Amino acid sequence: MPVYIASLNSGSNGNCYYVGNEREAVLVDAGISCRETEKRMLRLGLSMQKVKAIFISHEHSDHIKGLAVLSKKYRLPVYVTDGTVHHCGDVPKELCISLRSYESVKIGSLEVMPFPKHHDAVEPHSFMISNGDTRIGVFTDIGAPCEHLIRHFAQCHAVFLEANYDEEMMEQGRYPYFLKRRIRGGKGHLSNKQALNMFIEHKPGYMSHVLLAHLSKDNNCPDLALKMFTEHAGDTYVCVASRYEESPVFVIDPLPSAPRESTVLNQITGQFQFAIV
């Protein structure tokens, strides 16, 4: 069964990622408004009725600012760690379900595996979402690649992978020293170079899609990040998840008989198209 993935928004202004199959789906983070989430899903031909749960990576506002309204309106269970839930605003406590490292959660045919990451938050987690043998990683807000991240990255057919900043652009940029130190200090964000090194060293041969995520508005350039990765991508399709709009819906199907193209759900017609990569 294929898996459908899309970035609804990716960046310091809000993060929300969709992963689902034909029957059910989950959102990872809810950092844009409920109304904007609905509008973007509608444009993509995705149904909120298929969304069965929201998984929260950490408590920073660009990951939770739409959570309370979205969870209340659709009565969606919110999987969040006990330490993080206290920072999630007025989300009804009866909707919150305790999330623990390496305790997988079944959502229909989907299985969500949370694991810890390096970030300056209370109990930050990344997620690997499996649908049968198909595995999708949501790996953003990472201060440094750790053994948890590398192990899961090496199992994925597709990933949302943080490439937050270009080292030279940030060094020469306008950010104050303390903020630069926070970003690159091991509990902030991954640079283009760090993300690329992990991609080169640990990408499995069957990884079909990489969506570069959480790019800095001031310290990165989408064209620069994309160029760095495509030079080493081989058969892997690479694109940038925008901080201004939703991505296409990508269809991840690891079956050996599947075509070696990027399958994209047409946003206008709802029909699948193939784009040579």
Helices and strands as residue ranges (DSSP letters): E 3-9, E 16-20, E 25-28, H 34-44, G 48-50, E 51-55, H 61-64, H 67-74, E 78-80, H 82-85, G 93-95, E 96-98, E 105-107, E 110-116, E 125-131, E 134-139, H 147-153, E 158-162, H 167-172, H 177-183, H 192-202, E 209-213, H 222-230, E 237-240, E 249-252, E 262-265, E 272-275
